[in-house]
């Protein structure tokens, strides 16, 4: 028996080859075929309408295009407009005019990593005890923060940190006393030598005398940082490197981590937007010793933002933000970014619980951000699978995808100039409901038509069975005649 297809009345079996079966290969579409074609066209048209309505959402198709075509808005360091020009001037003052001839065109990159330009700075820090290092951090950060502000009509500031005795001890560690030798004339580290280290040491000794006068008087002038920045910046780099070596990895925050943590927050504004190598979570988790203290770049989705109150510290950091970022490398393990400031465009896009508000920024519904910072340690936290580790980076946000501000300083509600985000959200939900109801109605109508066709088929079979009547007497006589016939 040939079973007919439910889509059309043609046979499900392939026709045999040959000219005598040409009629079987030729099928004339009937009314049922036309009805099914119309149904298919209607379903495809409804799908096209839904796709056209959703096509205005960039998140649906942006992954199929080059990432360079995405719109990223650069985020400047959080400073007041009046101090922006002074900060740029101070950045150039970190590299003074009387520096050695090692200055090149790429001086901006040296502003954040100057430890290599003065070999004596790391050795000087290694010769200091921990209490002396912390006092240097407190004094230099205060002088740096005051020196980057306008010095016009500002009274002297109170001296904190280093004492006179500590400054004298620092001089002894910078230029240790040793018995004279015949080779001192050719020693590259001797004060009378013309080597680069001796020039740096001479500048540091002159600056130490000025700092000693401030410590003795209990106050200092606001512009003192500009005078000592030539050797104070590499000294801060060496102090920060030593602080990173004291970090305990894989544990909760301890007292030995505080120096690197707060010093990194205080100096995060020095990080340039193009610094570091873009990395994900796994490299930081698998090679913490390699990346500790190194500058890395994070690109991913902001999952959660938490504002924290700082513990008492030596660099005057009162609060900071803890950002949970899912890197854009395809993984699901988060990376924690510690930042001192959160731009207004990002803070206004957060909900009350710290998660990203998709409706506030239609141009950036997923909260895509970019950050740069220094990796410090792996921090334990409780995840959905139990105890886990997350890498911690201390730095700042440098860019966000599609986050812009209007002339009044507020984030626009709709980046494409159309209706506001709430109206678009309602229209989107309405379109989805209409599509669902249309699909249910279409499925119900198809089921109803299938039931009618099945009922009609059963009636036809029943009528065909009633027309066939068996004559049992005739069959009995036929069998008897066959048995009586001689072979």
N, C-alpha and C positions, 0 to 999 in steps of 0.2 A: 504494500500500500504506500502510495506517495503522500508524504506529509506536507501540506502547504505551509508557506512562510506566513508569519503573523504580520510582517511589514507589507507584503504584497501577496497576491495569489499565485505567484510562481512557485515551482517545486524547489525544495531545499537541495535536491540532488543535481549533480552536474549532468547536462544532457549528453547523450552518447554521440560519438562522432559519426558523421554520415549524412548524406543528403536526405534520407528518409526522415531524419529527425529535425529538419530545418524548421518545422512549425513549432517544435518545443523550444528552440532557441529564440524564437521570435515571440516577444511578449508585448502586448498592447496595454499601456497603463490605464487602469480603470479609475473609478471615482475614489476608491480607497487609497490608491497611490497618490492621487492629487491632494487628498486630505492630509496624508502623512507628510508630504513635502511642505505643505503650508504650515503644519505644526513645527517642523524642523526650522523653517525660515523664521517663524515667530520666536522660537527659543533663541536662535542666533541673534536676532535683532534685539531682543531684551538683554542678552549678554553684552552686545556692543554698546547699548545705552548705559549699562552699569559701568563698563570700563571707561567710557567717555566721561562720566561723572567723576570717577575716581582718578582720572589721568592728571587732574590739576594738583594732586598731592605728590610732591617731588620724591617723598620717601619710598614710593612704590617702584620707581624706575631709576633712581640715581645710582644704584649699585651697578647698573649695566653700562655706565658711562665713565669716562676718565675722571679721576678725583680732582684733577687740576681745574675742571670746569665748575667746581663747587665754589660758592660765594662764602669766603671767610672774612670776617671783620676783625681787624687787629685791635687788641686791647692794650692800651698804654698802662704803665705802672700808675698806681693810685696815688697821685699827687695833686695838690691844689694848683689851679692855673697860674697863680702869682709866682709859685716857686718852680714852675717847669723850666723857665729859662735859666734860673740860678742852678738847677740841678744839672743842666747840660754844661754850664760853665765849670761846675765842680767836677764833673766827669773828666773834663780835659785837664783840670788841675791835679787829678790823680797821677798824671804823667807830666811832670814839670818840665820846663824848658832846659834846665841844667842837668837832665838825665844823660847818661852815657850815650855813645853813638849807636846803641842797639835799637833806637827808635826806627820804626818802619811805617809804611802806609796803613797797616792793619793795627793801629793803636787801640781801636775800640775793643778788639778781642782781648788785649792785654789788661784792660781795666778790671776784668773779673778773674784773671789768673796771672798774678804777677810774682808768684813765689819763685818761679824759675829764673827771674831776672836778678835775684839776690841770693846767692848760694849760702850766705851766712845766716839768713833769716831762719831756715829750718833748724840749723845747728844751735842758734841762739835760743829758740823755743825749747829744743830738747834739753838744754842745760837748765831750764827753769823748773822749779817745782810746781805742783798743781795749783796751789794758792796764788802763786805769782802769775801764772798764766791766766787765771780767772780775773785777777785784778787788771791785767793788761786788756783783756776783752772788755771789761766794764768801762775803763777810761777811754779806749779808742772808739768804741761804739758811741759813747756820749759826744766826744769831740767830732766824730763824723756826722752825727745827726744834727748837731748845732752848726757845724761848718757848712752844711748843704743848705742852710737857710740864709736869708738876707742878713747881713751883718750891720746894716745901717741903723744907727740909733739903738743898738742893743746893749744892755748892760753886761758886765762880765757874768759868767755862769759859775755856779758852785762846782768845785772840784770834787770828783768822786773816784773811788777805785784805788789807784796807786798812792802809796805813801812815799815819804822822802827816803826811808830806809829801803823800800822795795826798788825805787829808782836807782839808788846806789848799788844795790845788789845786781840789778840788770846791767849796769855799766861794767861791773866786774865780770859778768858772764859773757858780755859782748866782747870785751877786750881783756881776757884773762892775763894776769901778771905771770911772767915766766922769766927765768934768769937769762941775761943776754947771751946770745950765741954768735959765732962768727958768720953763720948763714943768715942772720936776721936782715942783712943788707939786701939779700936776694930773695927773702921770703915774700911771697905774693900777698900774704895777709898782714904784713906789718903796716903800721900807720903811715910810714913814709913812702910806701910803695905806690906806684901809679896804676896798680891793678884795679879792675872794676870793683872787687869786693872791698878794697881799702877805701875807695871813694864813697861807696854806700856806708861803710862803717863811720867815716868822718861825718857824713850827713846825719847819721843816727846819733852820734855823740853830741853834735850841736843841738839836735832836737831834744835829746834827753836833758840837756841843761835847761832848756826852756820849760820842759815838763816839770823838772825839779823845782823851778821857781814858782810854777803854778801850785804844786803840791804844798810848798812852804807857805804860800800866801793864802791857800784855800779857795782860790778862784782863778779863772783864766779867761782870756779874751776869746770871743766867738770865732775869730778868724785864724785861730792857731792851727786848725786842721789843714788849711792850705799851705802852711809852712812845713808840716811834717808828713804830708801825704806821700811824698816820694818814697819813704821807707816804711810808713805806717800801713800802707795798703799791702805790700808783700808780707809784712809782719802779721796782719790779720789773716792772710791766706795760710800762713804757716800755723797760726793758732787754730784755725778751723780744721786744717788737716790733722793736727794733733788731737783735736776734739773728736773727730770721726774715728780715730784709732781706739778711742776709749769706749765706743758704743758696744753694748751687749746685744748681739743679734739673736733673733728668735724668742725674745722675752718681752714682757710688758715694759713700759717706760720705767727706767731707774734713774737714780741721781747722777750716775755717770753719763747718761744720755743727754742731760739737760744742756750742757755746753754746746754740743753740736746742734741740738734741736733749736734752741733760741737764737744762737748765732746765725744759723741758716735762715731763720725767719727774718732777722734783722737785716740781712744782706741779700734777701731775695729780690729786691728791686734792682740790683746790679745785673741780674741775669738777662742776657739779650734774647730776643724772640727767636733768632736763628741758631741758637746754641744747642749742642747736644745731638745725639743720635736717637731717632725714633725707635722705641722699644715697647714691648708688651709686658705682660705680667710674668710669664714663665722664665724669660732670661734673668729677671731680677730675683726670682725665687731660686733658680738653679745655680746662679753664680753671684751670690751676695758679696763675696770678698773682692771680686773683680770690679763690680759696679759701685761699691761703697765710696761715697764722696765724689763720684763722677757725675757730670751733667748729662741728663737724659731728657728726651722730649716725649710727652704723652699725648696721644690723639685718641679720643674715645667719647663715650656717652656718659654724661653726668647722671648718676643713679641716685645719690643722696648727698645733701649738704647739711653739716652740723656745725653750729657756732659754739666754740669752746672758750672758757675763761682761763687765762694763763695763770700758772703758779708764779709766785714771786721769783723774779729772775734778774739778771745783771744788765740786760739790754733794754729794759723798759717796754717789753711787749705785754700788753694788757689782755688781748684776746686774739684768736685766730680761727680759721675755718678748717674743718675736716671734710674733705670731698672724697666720696667714693666714686671711682671712675671705672667703667668697663671699657678696656682698650678696644680699638677698632681692628684688632688682628684676628677676629673670629672666635676668641676664647670667651669664657664666661667668668673667669676669676678676676676679682676687682683689684685695683691699685688705689692706694690712699694718697691723696695730695694734701699736704699741709700748707696753707697759704695765709699770709697775714691780712690781706685785703681781698674782698670780693667785689668785683665791679657792680655798679648799680644795674646795668642791663642784665646781669646774671641773677643778682639778688631779687629783682622784681619778677623774675620768671619762676620763682620757687613757691611751692605751696606752704601751708602752715607747718606741715611735718617735714619739710626740707626736700621733698621730691620735686622733679621737674614738671612744670605745668605746660602740657602740650598746647593748650588753647591760647596761652599768652604769646607764643611765638610760632605762628604758622610756618614761617620760613625755616624754623629750626625745631620741629616738633619732638625730636628725640634728644635734644640737649647735647649736640655734638660740640665739643670744646677741644682746645689744644693748650697744653701747659708745658713749662720747662722748669726743671728743678734738679736737685742733687739727691741721689738715693742715699738713705741713711740706714735702714734696717728692715727686717721682716717682723711684723707685728702679729701676735696671735689674736684671733677673733673667733666668734661662734657663728658658723654658717649652718645651712640647712642639713649638711651631712655630718655636723659635729665640729670639733676643734680644727681650725685651719690657720694658715698663715697668709698675710697680705703684705706686699712690699710697700714701704712708705717713702714718698718723695717730698722734699721740702722745696717749694718754689713759688711760682705765680702763674696765673692764667695769662696767655699771650694772644689768644684768638678764639672766636666762637663763630660757628657757621650760621650766617644769616641773621645774627643778632645786631640790630642797628637801633639808633635812637633818633627821635624827631627833634625839631628845633626847640621844643620845650623840655627836652631831656628825658622824655618818656619813651618806652618801647612802643612801636606801632602795633596796633591790633591786627592788621592784615597787611602783609608786605606787598601784595599785588594790587593794592588800591581798590579792591572790591568791597563788599559788605564786611562787617566786623566778624570776628572769629565765632561769636555765639550764633549768629545767623547761619554761617556756613556749617556749623556743627549740627544745628537743627535740620538744615536741608539735607545733610549727609545721612542723618538717621532716618528722615522721611523717605529718602530714596531707597535705603536698605529695606525698610518695612514694605514699601510698594513692591520691590522685587521679590521679597519673600511671599507676600500675599499672592502675587501673580503666579509664582511657581507652584504654590499650593493649589490655586484654582486650576491651573493647567494640568497638574497631576491628577486632580479629582475628575476633570473632564475626560482625560485619557482612560482612567480606570472605569468610568461609566461607559465609554464607548467599547472598551474591551469586554465588559460584562454583557452588553447588548449583542456584540458579535458572538460571544460564547453561547448565549441563549439561542440565537438564531441558528447556530451550527447544531446544537442539540435538537432543535425542532426538525431541522432537515434530516438528520439521521433517524429520528423517530418515525417520520413520515416514510422514509425509504424502507425502514424495517417493516412497517405495516403493509406495504405493497407486496412484499415477498411472503407467500403462503406455501407451506410445505404440505404435499399430498402423501401422507404416510401409507395409504393403501396402494398407491401407484408404486411407491418405492418397494413395498413388500412383494407385489406381483412381479416386479422387475427382478428382484433377487431370486425368487422361486423359479422364474423362467431360466435364469442363468444356471441355476443348479440342475435343472432337467435337461439341458442341452447337452447331447453327446459330444465328447471331445473328438 
